[in-house]
């Protein structure tokens, strides 16, 4: 997937970690937001699969 976007795996993982950190901060403000929780789960699984 990362190669299709013109990124190395390391760059892609860094991008996912950045987004994940933003989602975590948003969840601090809205801990019951199911859409954010699901997004966090998806991003975390992307990092674990890499």
C-alpha positions in Angstrom: 0.0 0.0 0.0 2.7 2.5 0.9 4.6 1.9 -2.3 1.5 2.7 -4.3 1.4 6.1 -2.6 5.0 6.8 -3.3 6.1 6.3 0.3 8.4 3.9 2.0 6.9 1.7 4.7 8.7 3.7 7.4 7.2 7.0 6.0 3.8 5.4 5.8 4.0 4.2 9.4 5.0 7.6 10.5 2.0 9.1 8.8 -0.3 6.6 10.4 1.2 7.3 13.8 0.7 11.1 13.3 -3.0 10.5 12.5 -3.4 8.1 15.4 -2.0 10.7 17.8 -4.5 13.3 16.5 -7.3 10.7 16.9 -6.2 10.0 20.5 -6.3 13.7 21.3 -9.7 14.0 19.8 -10.9 11.1 21.9 -9.6 12.9 25.1 -12.2 15.6 24.3 -14.9 13.2 23.1 -14.3 9.8 24.7 -17.7 8.4 23.6 -17.3 9.1 19.9 -17.8 5.7 18.3 -16.5 6.9 14.9 -13.2 8.0 16.5 -12.9 4.8 18.4 -13.3 2.8 15.3 -10.8 4.9 13.4 -8.3 4.4 16.2 -8.8 0.7 16.0 -8.3 0.7 12.3 -5.1 2.8 12.5 -3.7 0.7 15.3 -4.3 -2.5 13.3 -2.5 -0.9 10.3 0.5 -0.4 12.5 0.4 -3.9 13.9 0.1 -5.5 10.4 3.1 -3.5 9.0 
